[in-house]
Amino acid sequence: MMNIQSLLDQGPRHDWTCDEARALLGLPFNDLVFVAQTLHRRHFDPNEVQLSTLLSVKTGACPEDCAYCPQSIRYRTGVEAEKLMDTEAVLASARRARDQGATRFCMGAAWRRPKDRDLEEVIEMVRAVRELGMETCVTAGMLTADQARRLSDAGLDYYNHNIDTSESFYGEVITTRTFADRLETLAHVRDAGMHVCCGGIIGMGEGLTDRAEMLVTLANLPKHPESVPVNQLVRVAGTPLYGADSVDPFEFVRVIAAARIMMPASHVRLSAGRMEMSDEMQALCFLAGANSVFCGGRLLTTDNPEEDHDTTLFARLGIRRESAPAPAGPNGAASTRA
């Protein structure tokens, strides 16, 4: 049994073991949530949640075979391939998101790796959105070191590149790129001076050890990801994981709590899958340390709770929307925000 007081007394660590993470996930539920909430209060206002919006700026026809993704060209999911959006259309979406209370605007492009000419258009979007006073995030597949530097020079605040699951389970979900490829891109992002947004997906058939190993990989990075999205699998018809078993709500909350304990100063985002979560389950996630959500009725190509539902839920829980952070420096990562 893990010692509760020792968990409360420790500072941020980068030397977690899988056995420790497994023991953490196996704590009595009340003890686990107590530790997570206590550490959460040391770094954040417990009644504030950061709002982000995620827009698909280039949809479908992705050559990867991620078994959960409806945008893969290998699966018939009804998602039509679309070209890269123009900057003015993206900017209009960003303005709507800002007016709804979002402080971070995330742009997703279904590429394995962006071509340099595509990156120029994304850079134009980043600059335009930053002029609205919003934080910017991009997820566009693997990056070279040079591409990461160009995005950083353009002022990009965050780059998202999820590891999805444990290294040992990774090949069961994706075969068109390796776990090492993921880590290489994360290193390029960090070395370029940007914030890292990196998390995983729960409910793909992984076991407790896989969840522990995923959290250990994230927590033992040279610097904890500033943003850690925890997704519940959205089972999309046509994808290989469509028939996956649903996740026990308490097991999902345990992952949120463990992420908060292992990465206490990171924003832990309650991400995909909220449409299948009850209000009570989401409330437990906030209690366990989640302090960021995606807002708006669309999350790339799948449904997400509408703004009025989130507004009502936050009012019931006494949760406020986190205010926009102080402006970043010229490379988009100079502020000290989490």
C-alpha positions in Angstrom: 0.0 0.0 0.0 1.3 3.4 -1.0 1.8 5.9 1.9 -0.7 8.8 1.5 1.4 11.3 3.4 4.5 10.6 1.3 2.4 11.2 -1.9 1.3 14.6 -0.4 4.8 15.5 0.6 6.7 14.8 -2.6 7.4 17.4 -5.2 7.1 16.9 -9.0 9.0 13.8 -10.1 10.5 12.3 -13.3 11.5 8.9 -11.9 8.2 7.1 -11.6 8.2 3.3 -12.0 5.4 1.2 -13.5 4.9 -0.5 -10.2 4.4 2.8 -8.5 1.9 3.9 -11.1 0.0 0.6 -10.8 -0.1 1.0 -7.0 -1.4 4.5 -7.4 -4.2 3.4 -9.8 -5.1 0.7 -7.3 -5.5 2.9 -4.2 -8.9 3.0 -2.5 -10.9 5.4 -4.6 -11.4 8.0 -1.8 -7.7 8.0 -1.0 -6.7 8.4 -4.6 -9.1 11.3 -5.2 -8.2 13.0 -1.9 -4.5 13.1 -2.8 -5.2 14.3 -6.3 -7.5 17.1 -5.1 -5.1 18.1 -2.5 -2.2 18.4 -5.0 -4.5 20.1 -7.5 -5.2 22.9 -5.0 -1.5 23.6 -4.6 -1.1 24.5 -8.2 -4.6 25.6 -9.4 -7.8 27.2 -8.4 -10.0 24.1 -7.8 -13.1 25.9 -9.2 -11.6 27.0 -12.5 -11.5 25.1 -15.8 -9.6 26.1 -18.9 -11.6 26.1 -22.1 -10.2 25.1 -25.5 -11.8 24.6 -28.9 -10.5 22.1 -31.4 -11.2 22.7 -35.1 -10.4 20.2 -37.9 -8.6 22.5 -40.4 -7.8 19.6 -42.8 -10.1 16.6 -42.5 -9.8 12.9 -43.7 -7.6 10.9 -46.0 -5.0 10.3 -43.4 -2.6 7.5 -44.4 -2.1 6.2 -40.9 -4.0 3.2 -39.5 -4.8 4.4 -36.0 -7.5 1.9 -35.0 -9.6 4.5 -33.3 -9.6 7.2 -35.9 -12.5 7.9 -38.3 -10.2 10.1 -40.5 -8.0 7.2 -41.7 -8.2 6.5 -45.4 -8.2 2.8 -44.6 -11.6 2.7 -42.9 -15.1 3.5 -44.2 -16.6 5.8 -41.6 -18.5 8.3 -43.6 -15.8 11.1 -43.1 -15.2 12.8 -46.4 -11.8 14.1 -47.2 -11.6 17.9 -47.2 -8.8 20.3 -48.2 -7.0 22.6 -45.8 -9.3 25.4 -44.8 -8.4 29.0 -45.7 -7.2 31.3 -43.0 -10.3 33.5 -42.9 -12.6 30.6 -42.3 -10.4 29.4 -39.5 -10.3 32.9 -38.0 -14.1 33.1 -38.0 -14.2 29.9 -36.0 -11.6 31.2 -33.6 -13.6 34.4 -33.0 -16.7 32.3 -32.2 -14.7 30.1 -29.8 -13.3 33.2 -28.1 -16.8 34.7 -27.7 -17.9 31.4 -26.1 -15.1 31.7 -23.5 -12.3 29.6 -25.0 -8.8 30.9 -24.3 -7.0 28.3 -26.4 -7.7 27.5 -30.1 -6.5 24.2 -31.3 -6.1 23.4 -35.0 -6.0 19.7 -36.2 -4.9 18.5 -39.6 -5.1 14.9 -40.6 -1.6 14.4 -41.9 1.1 11.8 -41.2 3.6 14.6 -41.5 2.9 18.1 -43.0 4.6 19.1 -46.2 6.6 22.4 -45.9 4.1 24.2 -48.2 1.2 23.0 -46.0 3.1 24.2 -42.9 3.3 27.7 -44.4 -0.5 27.9 -44.5 -0.8 26.6 -40.9 1.7 29.2 -39.8 -0.5 31.9 -41.3 -3.4 30.5 -39.3 -1.3 30.5 -36.1 -0.3 34.1 -36.5 -3.9 35.2 -37.3 -5.4 33.4 -34.3 -2.7 34.8 -31.9 -3.7 38.3 -33.0 -7.1 37.6 -31.4 -5.4 37.2 -28.0 -5.9 33.5 -27.9 -3.3 30.7 -27.1 -2.7 28.5 -30.2 -2.2 24.8 -30.5 -1.7 22.7 -33.6 -1.8 18.9 -34.1 -0.6 17.8 -37.5 1.3 14.6 -37.2 5.0 14.1 -37.0 7.4 17.0 -37.2 11.0 17.4 -38.2 13.3 19.6 -36.0 13.2 22.3 -38.6 9.4 22.2 -38.9 9.1 22.5 -35.1 11.4 25.5 -35.1 9.4 27.2 -37.8 6.2 26.8 -35.8 7.9 28.1 -32.7 9.2 31.1 -34.6 5.7 31.8 -35.8 4.5 32.0 -32.2 2.8 28.7 -31.7 2.1 28.1 -28.0 1.4 24.4 -27.9 1.9 21.4 -30.2 -0.2 18.3 -29.6 1.1 14.8 -30.3 -0.4 12.1 -28.1 1.4 8.9 -27.3 -2.1 7.3 -27.1 -1.2 4.3 -24.9 1.8 2.3 -23.5 4.7 1.4 -25.7 4.0 -2.3 -25.3 0.4 -2.0 -26.4 1.0 0.6 -29.1 1.4 -1.9 -31.9 -2.1 -3.2 -31.2 -3.5 0.2 -32.1 -1.1 1.6 -34.7 1.3 0.0 -37.1 2.1 2.8 -39.5 4.4 4.7 -37.1 6.3 3.7 -34.0 6.2 4.8 -30.4 9.7 6.1 -30.9 8.4 8.3 -33.7 6.0 9.9 -31.2 8.7 10.6 -28.7 11.0 12.1 -31.4 8.4 14.6 -32.4 7.8 15.5 -28.7 11.5 16.1 -28.3 11.6 18.4 -31.4 8.7 20.4 -30.0 10.3 20.8 -26.6 13.7 21.7 -28.1 12.1 24.3 -30.3 10.7 26.1 -27.1 7.0 25.2 -27.5 4.7 23.8 -24.8 3.9 20.1 -25.2 0.3 18.8 -25.2 0.4 15.1 -24.9 -1.8 12.4 -23.4 -3.6 9.2 -24.4 -6.8 7.3 -24.9 -8.6 5.0 -22.4 -10.8 2.2 -23.5 -8.9 0.7 -26.5 -8.6 -2.8 -24.8 -5.5 -1.8 -22.8 -4.9 -3.2 -19.3 -4.0 -1.6 -16.0 -0.3 -2.0 -16.7 -0.7 -0.2 -20.1 -2.4 2.7 -18.4 0.3 2.8 -15.8 3.1 2.7 -18.4 1.5 5.4 -20.4 1.4 7.7 -17.4 5.0 6.9 -16.5 6.1 7.8 -20.0 4.4 11.2 -19.8 5.6 11.9 -16.2 9.2 10.9 -16.9 9.6 13.1 -19.9 12.4 15.7 -19.3 9.6 18.2 -18.5 6.0 17.3 -17.8 3.7 18.1 -20.7 2.0 21.4 -19.9 -1.2 20.0 -21.2 -2.3 16.3 -20.7 -5.4 15.3 -22.6 -7.1 12.2 -21.3 -9.5 10.8 -23.9 -12.2 8.2 -23.5 -12.4 6.2 -26.7 -15.1 7.3 -29.0 -16.3 4.2 -30.7 -16.9 5.2 -34.4 -18.6 2.8 -36.7 -16.2 1.6 -39.4 -13.1 1.7 -37.2 -11.5 -1.5 -35.9 -12.2 -0.4 -32.3 -15.9 0.2 -32.9 -16.9 -2.8 -30.8 -14.5 -2.1 -27.9 -16.0 -2.6 -24.4 -17.0 0.6 -22.6 -14.8 2.0 -19.9 -15.8 1.7 -16.3 -16.4 5.3 -15.1 -14.5 4.9 -11.9 -11.5 3.4 -13.8 -11.4 6.5 -16.0 -11.6 8.8 -13.0 -8.6 6.9 -11.5 -6.5 7.7 -14.6 -7.4 11.4 -14.3 -6.4 11.4 -10.6 -3.2 9.5 -11.3 -2.3 12.0 -14.0 -2.9 14.9 -11.6 -0.7 13.3 -8.9 2.1 12.4 -11.3 2.1 15.7 -13.2 0.7 18.1 -10.5 1.4 21.4 -12.3 0.0 20.3 -15.7 -3.4 21.1 -17.1 -5.2 17.8 -17.2 -7.8 17.9 -20.0 -11.0 15.9 -20.0 -11.0 15.5 -23.7 -12.8 13.2 -26.2 -15.7 11.0 -25.1 -17.6 13.5 -22.9 -20.8 12.8 -24.9 -21.0 9.4 -23.2 -20.1 10.7 -19.7 -22.8 11.6 -17.2 -22.6 15.0 -15.5 -21.8 13.1 -12.3 -18.8 11.3 -13.9 -17.5 14.6 -15.2 -17.9 16.2 -11.8 -15.8 13.3 -10.3 -13.2 14.0 -13.0 -13.0 17.7 -12.0 -12.7 16.6 -8.3 -9.9 14.3 -9.3 -7.9 17.1 -10.9 -9.2 17.6 -14.4 -9.1 21.4 -15.1 -9.5 21.7 -18.9 -12.1 20.7 -21.4 -12.8 21.2 -25.1 -15.9 23.3 -25.6 -18.2 23.6 -28.6 -20.4 20.9 -30.3 -17.7 19.4 -32.5 -14.4 17.7 -31.7 -12.7 17.2 -35.1 -15.2 14.8 -36.6 -17.1 13.6 -33.6 -19.7 15.2 -31.3 -18.9 17.1 -28.2 -21.3 18.7 -25.6 -22.8 22.0 -26.7 -21.8 25.2 -25.0 -25.1 25.6 -23.1 -24.8 22.1 -21.6 -21.3 22.9 -20.3 -22.5 26.3 -19.0 -25.3 24.7 -17.1 -23.0 22.0 -15.7 -20.3 24.5 -14.6 -23.0 26.6 -12.9 -24.3 23.5 -11.0 -20.7 22.8 -9.8 -19.7 26.4 -9.1 -17.0 26.2 -11.7 -15.7 29.3 -13.4 -14.0 29.6 -16.8 -10.2 30.2 -16.5 -9.2 33.6 -17.8 -6.8 34.1 -20.6 -3.1 33.8 -19.7 -0.7 36.6 -19.9 0.7 37.2 -23.5 3.5 34.8 -24.5 6.9 35.9 -25.7 7.9 36.1 -29.4 8.4 32.4 -29.7 5.0 31.7 -28.1 6.4 29.9 -25.0 8.1 32.6 -22.9 5.4 33.0 -20.3 5.3 30.8 -17.2 1.8 29.6 -17.5 1.0 25.9 -17.1 
